């Protein structure tokens, strides 16, 4: 535990020292929340567009913000591997579990902080607009996002283990674009239909967003399926990331 805690503290310091972590992990989701709220104000009521209303927008922006934590985990792992930092630590009694927990614990804490700040800002916007947005719903949405947090952090660990510091960010950018577009953050997937809807529903991102939105609105019909699919993807990616990291560690030591 002491080894894990020491490594986690080191990674936490790396996060808080990087100004980009504040800009992208905390600031950018809030900016998008405000921008999309202003966009919603300009949409006429007769258009029937509800996607950018704060009760729906908060869950989508929360998932969008979590994609950037995947990027930060990926960059941290790939930098440590590229700079031979991990090779030096391999000579210590640290186990693969110590390394994995040391990477995921601080970013997991940052993920919870990020979602909490996003939802707190959503409550403030709802109060200004006179919209009913219940804190209990947002608490449940935070709980519903836990598998999503595991999913994106595991993707970051996997990409950081497999790819170099130069290649990893580009791949993460592709996943960020897919997660926001195919996750239905910026458009209503159900209204599109066809092949695009089938692609979206086959991937986990739209289920992450829908689970958060349903929980925030205290609507539980159908939420179980979305959570089940998200949990299945999160578990599969987490197991794959751990197996790949352990395999790379054994290869480096061999």
Secondary structure as GFF3:
##gff-version 3
##sequence-region A 1 254
A	DSSP	alpha_helix	2	17	.	.	.	ID=ss1
A	DSSP	alpha_helix	19	20	.	.	.	ID=ss2
A	DSSP	pi_helix	21	27	.	.	.	ID=ss3
A	DSSP	alpha_helix	28	41	.	.	.	ID=ss4
A	DSSP	three_ten_helix	45	47	.	.	.	ID=ss5
A	DSSP	alpha_helix	54	82	.	.	.	ID=ss6
A	DSSP	alpha_helix	85	90	.	.	.	ID=ss7
A	DSSP	alpha_helix	96	129	.	.	.	ID=ss8
A	DSSP	alpha_helix	135	144	.	.	.	ID=ss9
A	DSSP	alpha_helix	146	162	.	.	.	ID=ss10
A	DSSP	alpha_helix	165	181	.	.	.	ID=ss11
A	DSSP	alpha_helix	189	192	.	.	.	ID=ss12
A	DSSP	alpha_helix	194	202	.	.	.	ID=ss13
A	DSSP	alpha_helix	205	216	.	.	.	ID=ss14
A	DSSP	alpha_helix	223	253	.	.	.	ID=ss15
###
